[in-house]
Amino acid sequence: MFEEGGRRLLEERKRLKMNQDAMAEAAQVAKSTYCNYEAGKRAPDALALANLAQAGADVLYILTGQRAAGALAPDEAALLDNYRHTPPERRHTVQEVSSAFAQYDEAVKKARAAGGGG
């Protein structure tokens, strides 16, 4: 019935680094009810989805498979908040460091794919 939505709900739970107990609490439902959501046996109602959204879940993704532009995990939201509170004259430094990490990560992935270890 809700198999794909259940799989996406599980993905969101992992993205948010929460266990089933925490997600059930966030949705304000019993753990067994939440487990039925993930198993695809039941679909969460609007209130449960609204509660999950408050906990950081991307409800659009859970329902449709399309990511909402503003859905951020708590650690992502903290990084963005830090950036927004960085003085404008220092933001270029944050951008340069972030870019360097991303480029390094891509280089490591390519080296591993080519059999170079890393």
C-alpha positions as CSV (number, residue, x, y, z in Angstrom):
1,M,0.0,0.0,0.0
2,F,2.6,2.6,1.1
3,E,5.8,0.5,0.3
4,E,7.7,3.2,-1.5
5,G,6.7,5.9,1.1
6,G,7.8,3.5,3.8
7,R,11.2,3.1,2.2
8,R,11.6,6.8,1.8
9,L,10.5,7.3,5.4
10,L,13.3,4.9,6.5
11,E,15.8,6.9,4.3
12,E,14.7,10.1,6.0
13,R,15.1,8.5,9.5
14,K,18.6,7.5,8.6
15,R,19.4,10.9,7.1
16,L,18.2,12.5,10.4
17,K,20.3,10.0,12.4
18,M,17.3,8.9,14.4
19,N,16.1,5.5,15.6
20,Q,12.5,4.3,15.3
21,D,11.7,5.3,18.9
22,A,12.8,8.8,18.2
23,M,10.9,9.0,14.9
24,A,7.8,7.7,16.5
25,E,8.1,10.2,19.3
26,A,8.7,13.0,16.7
27,A,5.6,11.9,14.8
28,Q,3.7,11.6,18.1
29,V,2.6,8.1,17.4
30,A,3.2,4.7,19.0
31,K,6.3,2.9,17.9
32,S,4.3,0.1,16.5
33,T,2.4,2.6,14.4
34,Y,5.6,4.2,13.1
35,C,7.0,0.7,12.3
36,N,3.9,0.0,10.3
37,Y,4.6,3.2,8.3
38,E,8.2,2.1,7.5
39,A,6.9,-1.4,6.6
40,G,4.5,0.1,4.2
41,K,1.5,-1.3,6.0
42,R,0.1,2.1,6.9
43,A,0.5,5.6,5.6
44,P,1.1,8.4,8.1
45,D,-1.7,10.9,8.5
46,A,-1.4,14.7,8.0
47,L,-0.7,15.3,11.7
48,A,2.1,12.7,11.9
49,L,3.6,14.2,8.7
50,A,3.4,17.7,10.1
51,N,5.1,16.5,13.3
52,L,7.9,14.8,11.3
53,A,8.4,18.0,9.3
54,Q,9.0,19.8,12.5
55,A,11.7,17.3,13.3
56,G,13.4,18.0,10.0
57,A,12.0,15.3,7.8
58,D,11.4,16.1,4.1
59,V,7.7,15.3,3.9
60,L,7.5,16.0,0.2
61,Y,10.2,13.4,-0.4
62,I,8.4,10.9,1.9
63,L,5.2,11.3,-0.1
64,T,6.4,11.8,-3.7
65,G,10.1,10.9,-3.9
66,Q,10.9,14.6,-4.9
67,R,13.2,16.4,-2.5
68,A,12.0,19.8,-1.1
69,A,14.5,22.5,-1.8
70,G,14.7,23.6,1.9
71,A,14.8,20.2,3.6
72,L,18.0,20.0,5.7
73,A,19.2,17.5,8.2
74,P,20.0,19.1,11.6
75,D,23.8,19.1,11.0
76,E,23.2,20.7,7.5
77,A,21.0,23.3,9.1
78,A,23.6,24.1,11.7
79,L,26.3,24.6,9.0
80,L,24.0,26.9,7.1
81,D,23.2,28.8,10.3
82,N,26.9,29.2,11.1
83,Y,27.5,30.5,7.5
84,R,24.6,33.0,7.9
85,H,26.1,34.3,11.1
86,T,29.6,34.6,9.6
87,P,30.5,38.3,8.9
88,P,30.1,39.0,5.2
89,E,33.8,39.8,4.8
90,R,34.7,36.3,6.1
91,R,32.2,34.2,4.1
92,H,34.6,33.8,1.2
93,T,36.9,31.8,3.5
94,V,34.1,29.5,4.5
95,Q,33.2,29.0,0.8
96,E,36.9,28.3,-0.1
97,V,37.3,25.7,2.6
98,S,34.0,24.0,1.7
99,S,35.0,23.9,-2.0
100,A,38.4,22.5,-1.1
101,F,36.8,19.7,0.9
102,A,34.3,18.9,-1.8
103,Q,37.1,18.8,-4.5
104,Y,39.3,16.6,-2.3
105,D,36.4,14.2,-1.7
106,E,35.7,13.9,-5.4
107,A,39.4,13.3,-6.1
108,V,39.5,10.5,-3.5
109,K,36.4,8.9,-5.0
110,K,38.0,8.9,-8.5
111,A,41.2,7.5,-7.2
112,R,39.4,4.7,-5.4
113,A,37.3,3.9,-8.5
114,A,40.5,3.8,-10.6
115,G,42.0,1.3,-8.0
116,G,44.4,3.8,-6.6
117,G,43.2,3.4,-3.0
118,G,43.1,6.7,-1.2
